Amino acid sequence: MNKATIVEDAITYIEKLQDKVQNLSQELHQMEATSVETAETKIVEIDAVEDMKNWGIQEEVRVAQINENKLWVKIIIEKKRGRFNRLMQALNNFGIELIDTNLTTTKGSFLITSCIKCKNGERFEIHQAKNLLQDVINHI
């Protein structure tokens, strides 16, 4: 081996190392960005709950009769990750079908309005529905 070959091999090796360093740096930046987004999500979630308290918004359930087996409901609950999904699953488990549902998020809370009816066609009483909804909300 002569000097020129050794220098050429060294240059090739250094270039490969520089490429690896650049690739690893990019991966590290992507990982840091992901962890920052996760941390920001948690902060936003905490701020949302504080928002609700600061604005004096309280959890609430209102129920009104539309017809014999249909009710209109208004539900206000704290905005927490997965809470709306758990609410929908619980209502489904109780055999409640939601029709024309509207979900609005504001000031750390969910505002849910919907028409509901029993899947099996049973008649709903207002006080029964309100108590059931309140119990579901308290346990999710």
Secondary structure, 3 states (H helix, E strand, C coil): CCHHHHHHHHHHHHHHHHHHHHHHHHHHHHHHHHHHHHHHHHHHHHHHHHHHHHCCCCCEEEEEEEECCEEEEEEEEECCCCHHHHHHHHHHHCCEEEEEEEEEEECCEEEEEEEEEECCCCCCCHHHHHHHHHHHHHHC
